[in-house]
Amino acid sequence: MTRPISDADMSKRAAEMEPWYWWGLPTFYKCPWDGDPAACDIGLVGVPHSSGNGSTERDQHLAPRAVRHMSGWYRRAHQKFGFRPWDEFRIHDLGDVPLPEAMVNDISVDHIEEFYTRLDAAGTRPVSIGGDHSITGPILRAVGGPDSKLSQGRKLALVHFDAHRDDYEYLPHWLGSKRSAAHWAAYTIREGIVDPDHSIQLGMRGNPMRARADPSQSDTGYRILPAEMIFDLGPEEVMRIIRERVGDLPVYITFDLDALDPCDAPAVANLEPGYRALRTYEAIRLLHAVRGLDIVGADIVCMIPTKDTPCQITAMTTVVLMFEMISLIADRLRSQKGSSAKSEAKNPSPAL
């Protein structure tokens, strides 16, 4: 008669299965699930929210689950940075933001901010998967500005990848939502959270709803580099501009997937086909412009899994971009840890 397997053998077999993405519970990158933000250094969060952009498809709330499912195969080392973020820092899946009134955007936005305020109080840097782009406003309010621990009370430098500007102050609301996907980039400036003079918007393209004299000029103070200008300037110059613009402020990265060419990310809201856009590898290179800076958080938004291809290319692209964001934050934390160790070695504590 076969005897029950011992705990030791069960643990050994489970450890051998860890590399296989299809085994085990689907968390972001197979990270431990732990809802306590104080128990980790980097918190991975799903924000299943779709009511902030009611003019387009509403299935953006399904993205966190799709990305969890796909991300298991990408628990990897970062070749360029030369380390495995999972091995050096506590990176946990914190679960999804509870949104019991999900169909009412302006209530849900408050709930999102309250959730991320817990992370800020714990000093945990979030990397999030939305949801539509209305999620970014409340996250910024939680991790930046005078009451923020992560930003040390400072305004944030925003690095914003998008096909659209989302700073439409001339619209009082978006189909009833006042803190919508179309407004967050403006009201966070008015509220003293984002410093537009140190922020940049990248990748805008397509034809706007209303004519503007110069698409590279912002009414709210952002530096704008439309997609066409990025290609004209070249990646090295764009990286220099990003770095110079941000300066020494704490940084938040937000990435709307419609900034990418539809061949890399077809399953997104507000697609802008027909006009040249960033490819994923180009976007990754530009993301590396902020390597070494104080990145307090990041998000990826506007994926719609129900529109994805059979091979789930949009989910795969999202996984890769999220991995880059995690690695950038971990790389900064690693450099801080190294600097602290060097300082302690030069100035050892006096013997008692």
DABELJO-V417535 format. One record per backbone hydrogen bond with DSSP energy under -1.0 kcal/mol. CO is the residue of the C=O (numbers start at 1). NH is the residue of the N-H. E is the energy in kcal/mol with one decimal. If there is no record, write none. Layout:
co->CO nh->NH e->E
co->CO nh->NH e->E
This chain:
co->6 nh->10 e->-2.4
co->7 nh->11 e->-2.4
co->8 nh->12 e->-2.0
co->9 nh->13 e->-2.5
co->10 nh->14 e->-2.4
co->11 nh->15 e->-2.2
co->12 nh->16 e->-1.7
co->13 nh->17 e->-1.0
co->17 nh->20 e->-2.0
co->20 nh->23 e->-1.8
co->25 nh->27 e->-1.2
co->27 nh->30 e->-1.7
co->28 nh->31 e->-2.2
co->32 nh->93 e->-2.8
co->36 nh->39 e->-1.7
co->37 nh->40 e->-1.3
co->41 nh->125 e->-2.1
co->42 nh->92 e->-1.6
co->43 nh->127 e->-2.4
co->44 nh->94 e->-2.6
co->45 nh->129 e->-2.4
co->46 nh->97 e->-2.4
co->47 nh->49 e->-2.2
co->49 nh->132 e->-1.7
co->52 nh->181 e->-2.7
co->53 nh->56 e->-1.5
co->59 nh->62 e->-1.6
co->60 nh->63 e->-1.4
co->62 nh->66 e->-1.6
co->63 nh->67 e->-2.7
co->64 nh->68 e->-2.3
co->65 nh->69 e->-2.1
co->66 nh->70 e->-1.9
co->67 nh->71 e->-2.3
co->71 nh->74 e->-2.2
co->74 nh->76 e->-1.8
co->78 nh->82 e->-2.0
co->78 nh->83 e->-1.1
co->83 nh->78 e->-3.0
co->84 nh->87 e->-1.2
co->85 nh->89 e->-1.7
co->90 nh->41 e->-2.7
co->90 nh->42 e->-1.9
co->92 nh->44 e->-2.9
co->93 nh->34 e->-2.1
co->95 nh->46 e->-2.0
co->99 nh->102 e->-1.1
co->101 nh->104 e->-2.3
co->104 nh->108 e->-2.2
co->105 nh->109 e->-2.7
co->107 nh->111 e->-1.8
co->108 nh->112 e->-2.5
co->109 nh->113 e->-2.1
co->110 nh->114 e->-2.3
co->111 nh->115 e->-1.9
co->112 nh->116 e->-2.2
co->113 nh->117 e->-1.8
co->116 nh->120 e->-2.4
co->117 nh->121 e->-2.3
co->118 nh->122 e->-1.4
co->119 nh->124 e->-2.4
co->120 nh->123 e->-1.1
co->125 nh->43 e->-2.1
co->126 nh->298 e->-2.0
co->127 nh->45 e->-1.9
co->128 nh->300 e->-1.8
co->129 nh->47 e->-3.1
co->131 nh->302 e->-2.9
co->132 nh->135 e->-1.6
co->133 nh->136 e->-1.1
co->135 nh->139 e->-1.4
co->136 nh->140 e->-2.7
co->137 nh->141 e->-2.1
co->138 nh->142 e->-1.4
co->139 nh->143 e->-2.1
co->140 nh->144 e->-1.5
co->145 nh->148 e->-1.8
co->148 nh->153 e->-1.6
co->151 nh->154 e->-1.3
co->154 nh->145 e->-2.4
co->156 nh->195 e->-2.8
co->157 nh->252 e->-2.4
co->158 nh->200 e->-2.8
co->159 nh->254 e->-2.3
co->160 nh->202 e->-3.5
co->161 nh->256 e->-2.8
co->163 nh->205 e->-1.5
co->166 nh->185 e->-1.7
co->167 nh->169 e->-2.1
co->168 nh->171 e->-1.6
co->174 nh->177 e->-1.8
co->177 nh->174 e->-2.6
co->180 nh->183 e->-1.1
co->180 nh->184 e->-1.4
co->182 nh->168 e->-2.3
co->183 nh->186 e->-2.0
co->183 nh->187 e->-2.1
co->184 nh->188 e->-1.6
co->186 nh->189 e->-1.1
co->186 nh->190 e->-1.9
co->187 nh->191 e->-1.9
co->188 nh->193 e->-2.5
co->188 nh->194 e->-1.9
co->189 nh->192 e->-1.8
co->193 nh->156 e->-2.8
co->195 nh->198 e->-1.7
co->196 nh->199 e->-1.2
co->199 nh->223 e->-1.8
co->200 nh->160 e->-2.7
co->201 nh->225 e->-3.0
co->202 nh->162 e->-2.6
co->204 nh->227 e->-2.4
co->214 nh->217 e->-1.9
co->223 nh->201 e->-3.0
co->225 nh->203 e->-2.4
co->226 nh->230 e->-2.2
co->227 nh->231 e->-2.1
co->228 nh->232 e->-1.8
co->229 nh->233 e->-2.7
co->230 nh->234 e->-2.3
co->234 nh->238 e->-2.0
co->235 nh->239 e->-2.7
co->236 nh->240 e->-1.9
co->237 nh->241 e->-2.3
co->238 nh->242 e->-2.6
co->239 nh->243 e->-2.4
co->240 nh->244 e->-2.7
co->241 nh->245 e->-2.7
co->242 nh->246 e->-2.5
co->243 nh->247 e->-1.9
co->246 nh->249 e->-1.4
co->250 nh->157 e->-3.1
co->251 nh->296 e->-2.6
co->252 nh->159 e->-2.6
co->253 nh->299 e->-1.7
co->254 nh->161 e->-2.6
co->255 nh->301 e->-2.2
co->256 nh->259 e->-2.2
co->257 nh->260 e->-1.6
co->259 nh->278 e->-1.3
co->261 nh->264 e->-2.0
co->261 nh->265 e->-1.7
co->266 nh->268 e->-1.3
co->267 nh->304 e->-3.3
co->278 nh->261 e->-2.5
co->279 nh->283 e->-2.2
co->280 nh->284 e->-2.4
co->281 nh->285 e->-1.5
co->282 nh->286 e->-1.9
co->283 nh->287 e->-2.4
co->284 nh->288 e->-1.6
co->286 nh->289 e->-1.7
co->287 nh->290 e->-1.7
co->288 nh->291 e->-1.5
co->290 nh->293 e->-2.1
co->293 nh->295 e->-1.8
co->294 nh->251 e->-2.8
co->297 nh->253 e->-1.9
co->298 nh->128 e->-2.3
co->299 nh->255 e->-2.0
co->300 nh->130 e->-3.0
co->301 nh->257 e->-1.9
co->302 nh->269 e->-1.7
co->304 nh->307 e->-2.3
co->305 nh->308 e->-1.5
co->309 nh->312 e->-2.1
co->312 nh->316 e->-2.3
co->313 nh->317 e->-2.6
co->314 nh->318 e->-2.4
co->315 nh->319 e->-2.2
co->316 nh->320 e->-2.0
co->317 nh->321 e->-2.3
co->318 nh->322 e->-2.6
co->319 nh->323 e->-2.2
co->320 nh->324 e->-1.9
co->321 nh->325 e->-2.0
co->322 nh->326 e->-2.6
co->323 nh->327 e->-2.5
co->324 nh->328 e->-2.4
co->325 nh->329 e->-2.1
co->326 nh->330 e->-2.7
co->327 nh->331 e->-2.6
co->328 nh->332 e->-1.7
co->329 nh->333 e->-2.4
co->330 nh->334 e->-2.5
co->331 nh->335 e->-2.0
co->332 nh->336 e->-2.1
co->333 nh->337 e->-2.3
co->334 nh->338 e->-2.3
co->335 nh->339 e->-2.3
co->336 nh->340 e->-2.3
co->337 nh->341 e->-2.1
co->338 nh->342 e->-2.2
co->339 nh->343 e->-2.2
co->340 nh->344 e->-2.3
co->341 nh->345 e->-2.0
co->342 nh->346 e->-2.0
co->343 nh->347 e->-2.1
